[in-house]
Amino acid sequence: MPSRKFADGEVVMGRWPGSVLYYEVQVTSYDDVAHLYTVKYKDGTELALKESDIRSQSSFKHRKSQSSSSSPSRRSSSRSRSRSPGRPAKGRRRSASQSREHKDDKKKTIQETNLALLVLVLFKPSENNTKRYNGEPESTEKNATSCIILEQKLKPDLEIKRVLEQYSLRSRKDEKKKEEIYSEKKTFVAVKPVEKVPTKTKELEFGGRIGTFMLIFLLPATVFYLLLMCKQDDPSLLNLPPLPALESLWDGRVFGVCLLWFFLQAVFYLLPVGKVVEGLPLSSGRKLQYRINGFYAFILTAAAIGVLLYFQFELHYLYDHFMQFAVSAAVFSMALSIYLYVRSLKAPEEELAPGGNSGYFIYDFFTGHELNPRIGNFDLKYFCELRPGLMGWVVINLAMLLAEMKIHNLSVPSLSMILVNSFQLLYVVDALWNEEAVLTTMDITHDGFGFMLAFGDLVWVPFVYSLQAFYLVGHPTTITWPVAAAITVLNCIGYYIFRSANSQKNNFRRNPADPKLANLKFIPTATGKGLLVTGWWGFVRHPNYLGDIIMALAWSLPCGFNHILPYFYVIYFICLLVHREARDEHHCKQKYGLAWERYCQRVPYRIFPYIY
Ligand code: NDP
């Protein structure tokens, strides 16, 4: 087992996450399971850092003195030396030239200050760690990142300007005059860390306030329209269904079953089985803990359903009251969204979602104001992402299968129904088996928990994603074995792309030094994270979406070609993922700037190779 390099209490230089700046920090503890040091910055912030993000003060100072002679850019810059973290403390005598130099410094801009800091703290002669690709730095070693970034900083003004924009560094003239940016009392430059507190959401998505307002009505209306259509003998688009009587939509017993289901899943979630893992660092640097026991919950759920079936419980009750179940789930998700919004009003600023903090009620209500709402250790968003809705989808599919057998008096389900059930079961089991991967998705890291996710997880997923099975009950479709085999192959191809792409990225994000990923190349970014440019992520920019869309097609094909309704899922899903991809690109461009542009040049297609 590798031993720790820095002792508790030791004063070292720690990199500020998401930046290339090093500050003086004190080691307070070490987690030898996660191999992370807890360090305390001078402003009191405590963060967990990897060993590679920490340097000893002595090596730091040593590099500084080396740098003045080993690099032309540094040799000429005595200013840089005076701005290093190792500069003399107040009280030490200064030479006349040093005083003059300091006076001159005051006239310089803060950009220069920060860049000088970067030059000094990041110089590390490890150029042989880097490789070149098309003239751009590309690396298979994470440690080379800092050096490469340094090279970028030393390029002409335009490059410097871009870097400054990326880190939101402002020129001194933008600051209040009296503000002391560079204090002699300190042993390091007190640049206020960026990214610490989320700012207001300025760029509104989903059509802004009007768009989100309309979606709050449009999404439930779409679900009810689809379900009503599916019940019709002829579900052609132009054959609009008659509206049901209002009182037929509500049944207290059905609502009770929904509540029971939700709380049963909550109990399974709370069981102390399965490992506890840390999520990605929040903007404050803190990491939340999550229990990974979704797969166990699924086994327990399957056992509970098995017991119900053994005691002759008629599961097709779900089919008979399908619309009422959808209405109950929608009412529940709306109540949950209101609760989430009300509680988010009291949440501290740093716990608000980067994308749901616009200050507009309707927008924040829809997109989710609070990033990770928790009741104690119970994480509401994480729980809803994979449990009640996703497992509910599987149970609904099973109910449809049993309903088909009962209604059509079959001894075995139809081949189409078996395919739809098996493919979607595989998808859900995969999601639960790889539950940890959800922690790196946009839903968890970027989107708040509001109506969009509450309705999506608890209503849209179980009631719209089961549309093919629901359709097959009322519209039996016969397919031949060769057709079934071809559809199965298509689903397997989609699944393989989806799974391997997601695993590749997830493993890389969790441990870039993983030996299994040693053959992959990546573009380093200023945040310290890399962007994979070989493997699946070098094929298209969202290979996981490609695999998901191929699977979506395979789920619809068993329903034949009589109606477009069962293809709603694949059509909607393409729209969803194209939109999601655009959102993600936008966020990545903001996060990674130049590096993302390079990645896009290297991997020109977004989802579909040679098409889009
Ligand atoms: P992704 O899992 O695709 O994650 C996108 C993030 O990956 C980016 O923000 C970036 O985050 C990182 N990334 C992007 N490019 C690279 C690269 N080259 N190298 C390394 N990291 C990179 O996003 P989603 O959350 O949208 O999707 C997760 C899965 O869920 C997908 O398989 C998707 O198909 C599926 N999904 C399914 C839905 C459904 O309803 N069935 C709905 C939505 C998604 P960073 O750099 O910050 O790590």
Residues whose N, C-alpha, C, O or C-beta is under 5 A from the ligand:
A	BS01	NDP	T440 T441 M442 D443 K505 G530 L531 L532 W537 R541 N544 Y545 D548 D584
